[in-house]
Amino acid sequence: MCSRWHGGGRVRSTTPAEDRYIALSAKRNRRTTAQPVANQFLAASVKQISRKIVARRLRGGGLYARRPVVCVPLTRQHRTARLQWCREHHNWTGQDWECVLFSDESMFSLSSDCRRQLIWRESGTAYRPENIQEKDRYPTCSIMVWAGIMINGRTRLHVVANGTMTGQRYIDEVLLPHVRLFRGAVGDKFVFMADNATCHRTLAVQDCLDSEGFQCLVWPVRSPDLNPI
């Protein structure tokens, strides 16, 4: 038989109290890297450690380098409007929702967005507030694609090429060729859902919706996660 000799091996370069200090430093600034934590530890304890030791101590404390969850920034007014909208529509049946055309535009980046920025967090804590990155702007060099979906159908993809989406382009390229076609197929119960983008709320677009007789679904501000598309 064999057993490990008590006290054998290299002596640890940090004490348990110093390990807790390293983990606390990473929690205070979760977007920092291992080397700044090592520099901060050197300034506090006059003891030099490598970034590999910092990474091992953080892993030992349950902190791992992960990409932060990205969400839309919401104020108290945004949350109140979203809650009110959900309460107004929670009694809708499947027959009510099958007449709704959900639409949205999405930007598809033509450049690389590898999201190299990592944070230190524990397992199972991805959706805690300190681990979420609020973001509502996306990189340039991209194309915009519009589409609409219903329970029993979908529109064709429309690529918005050569410029940005304006109110007049929204009428000429989306409302008249796509939305009006679905309204004619569904009938009077047709409901059109569009978010609060600037090009959707121009006077020309509102006049077009009124003249065509579109019934629109009022949408709360900053609620892309409520849109099933």
Salt bridges, closest charged atoms under 4 A:
GLU18 OE2 - LYS47 NZ 3.11
ASP19 OD2 - ARG12 NH2 2.59
ASP19 OD1 - ARG57 NE 3.25
GLU105 OE2 - HIS200 NE2 2.59
GLU122 OE2 - LYS27 NZ 3.52
GLU122 OE1 - ARG30 NH1 3.76
GLU130 OE2 - ARG30 NH2 3.93
ASP136 OD2 - ARG137 NH1 3.63
ASP136 OD2 - ARG222 NH2 3.39
GLU173 OE1 - HIS158 NE2 2.63
GLU173 OE2 - ARG169 NE 2.89
ASP195 OD1 - HIS200 ND1 2.74
GLU212 OE2 - ARG180 NH1 3.42
GLU212 OE1 - ARG183 NH2 3.71
ASP225 OD2 - ARG82 NH2 2.84
